[in-house]
Amino acid sequence: MKAFFCCSILCFFVLNSISFGQTFNSLASALAQPEKVVVLNLSGKNISALPQAFSQFTKLQTLILNDNEISEFPSQILSCTNLKVLQLTGNKIKQLPKEIAVLQNLEELEIGFNELSVLPEEITAIKKLSKLNLTHNSFSSLPESFAQLSQLTILDLSYNLFAALPNAVLQLPNLKTLDVTYNKELKLNNIKAGNLPMLKLLQLKGTAISDSETLKLNYVIPDCLLVF
């Protein structure tokens, strides 16, 4: 009887998840059942804009729009306030809106391989953000308030234009993985003992870091693996 009861409970939760939350790979099918859309993957579909009806996806938690033709951040995304994961890698986006701060539940933002050079200060209001991928853009600086992203554990700044690591990055209290590969002019003269206390992996290939800087890094962040 006990086994039957447990099995019944398990089946209930499985059926419940199937009924009320699904993964969709087609915008048309998703719009036909908007209340069921939890994960929406529209990668590689030559999308340049989103329809106004996108606001119907009130339960959407993961949105994947990689490898499309988007040049302007779709404002319709801002109505999806339950989003936890947003992927926009491989588009043509030049600017993020200040209003991105309304996505208060966002935990992962992947926006590499675009045409960005500036992050809005308001992005630091997304307190749950734990993973941020900015690879292959044109960043040379970050907002002064970037250190307010206290939950950030993974940060990818590779293939950008940093000459120095922003002080705000050095102040991130929970960062564990940092990738700065192929920032060809990058030096780390400004890092000090006490910076990046939780860092475990620092990727440095293709930077201008000298041997003396490497020795200093081994001293100030001794528990971190340096990869060249």
N, C-alpha and C positions, 0 to 999 in steps of 0.2 A: 504493500500500500504506500509506504514511504517513497519507494523508488518510483512508483507511478505518479505520485504527487510532484516529485522533483522534475520528472520528465515533462509533466504537464506544464509546470511553471516555465521550464526552459523553452518548450514549444511556443508558449504564449509570447515570450520576449522575442524569439526569432521571428514569429509571424508579425508581431507588432512592429519590429524594425523594418520588415519588408513592406508592410502596409503603409507606414508613415514616413519612411525615409529611404530614398533610392538614389542610385547613381545614374545620371543621364549623359549621353554623348551626342545628343541631338537637341538643338534649340527648339525645334518644332514640337518634338515629343515632350520636352520639359514644359513648354508653355501650355500643353494640353492637360498637364497634371501639376501645376505649380506648387500645390500644397505638399507634394511628396518629394520635391527636389531638395536634397541635402548636399549632394556632390554633383557638380556640373563641369564636364570636361569638353571644351570646345577648341582644343588645340588644332592648329593646322587646317583651319577651315576658311581661310582668306577673309576673315571678319575685319571690317574697318570701323564698325560702330555697332552699338547694341540698341535694341528696340526699347521704347518707353515701358512696354509691358514687363520689362525685367524686374520692376519693383514688386511684382507678384511673388517673387521667390523669398518669402519671409522666413523660411527655414533653412536657407542656403548657408552652408558652413564652409564648403570648399569650392572655389571657382578657379578653373584652369583655362587660361586663354593664351597659352604659349604659341609662338610661331604663327602669328596672324599679321594683319596689316594695320594695326591700331596706331594712329599717330597722336591722338588726344585721349587722355585718361577718360574712360566712359563715366559720366556723372551718374548713370543709372546704378553703378556699383555701390554708390554711397547710400542707397536705400536698403542695402543688404546688411543690416547692422548686426546680424548674427554670424557674419563671416569670421572664420578662424584662420583659413589659408587662402591666400590670393597669389596666383602665379600669372605674371604678364611677361615672361621671358621671351625675347626674340620678337619684339615689335618695333615701333618707330616713335615711341613716346618721348617727348621732349621736356615735359613738365608734369609734376604731381600737384594736384590742387591742395590748397590749405585745408579744404573741407575733409580731407582724408582722415582727419582726427576723429570724425564721427564713428569710424570703424573701431570702436573701443574693445571689441572682442578679438581683434586680429592678433594672431600668434606668429604667423609666418608670412613674410612678404618677399616674393621672388620677382625681381624686376631687372635682371641682368640683360645684356645684349639689347639695350635701347639707346637713346640719344640724350640721356640725362646728364646734367652738370651741377644741379643744385637740388638739395632736399629742402622742402618747406620746414620751417621751425616747428610747425604744428604737429609734425609726425612724432615728435617726442612726447605727445600727449597720449599715445597708444601704449599704455603701461604694461599690457600683457605681451607685447611683442618680444619673442624669444629668438627668432631667426630672421635675419635680413641679408638678402643677397643682392649686391649692387654691381656684380662683375661686368666687365666690358661696357663701361660707360665712360664719361669724361669728368668724373669728380676729382677735384683737387682740395676740397674742404668739405666740412660737415657743420651743421648748426652748433652753436656754442652750447646749447642745451641738450646735446646728444647724450650726455652722461645720465640724463634723467630716465633713459631706457634701462632701468635697473634689472629687468628680467631678461635682457638680451644675453644669450649664451653662445650664439653662432653668428659671426659677422664676416661676410665675404666682400672685400674691397679690391679683389684682384683685377688686373688689367684696367687700371684707371690712371690718374695723373698726379697722385700724391707725391710731394717731395718730402713731406714729414708726416708723421702720424698725428692727427689732431689730438690736442690735449684732452678733449672730451672723450675720445675713445680710450685713452689711458686711464680715465676715471671710472670706466664701466666696472661695477663691483662683481658681476657674476659671469663675465665673458670667459668662455672656456676654449673656443676655437676662433682664431683670427687668420684670415688669408689675405695677404698683401702682395702675392706674387705678381711679377711683371708690372709693378709700378717702378719704372726703370730709373727714376731719379730719387727714389725713396731712401732716406737715411733715418736712423732712430736715435739721434743725439739727445732727444728730450725725455727719454724714458728714465724713470728713477725707481729706486727701491720703494715698494709699497704700491706701485702701479699694477693694475691687472692681477689682483691677488689670486684669482681662480683660474687663470689661463693655463691650459694644458697642452695646446698645440698652436704653434705659430709658423705659418708657411711663408717663406722669404725668397723663394727662387726668383731670379730675374730682377733683383733690386740692387741698389748701390751701396748696400751695407758693407762696411769695412771689417777687417779682422778684429780691430780693436773694439768696434761696436758689438761684434759677436761675443767677445770675451765679457763685455759689460752686460750683455743680455743674459749670459749664463750666470752672472752674479746676481742681477736684480730680480730675475724670474727663474730661480734654480729648478723649479718643479715643472718647467715647461719644455716640451720637445720642440727644438728648432729644426725646421726642414728646409734645406737649400736645394 
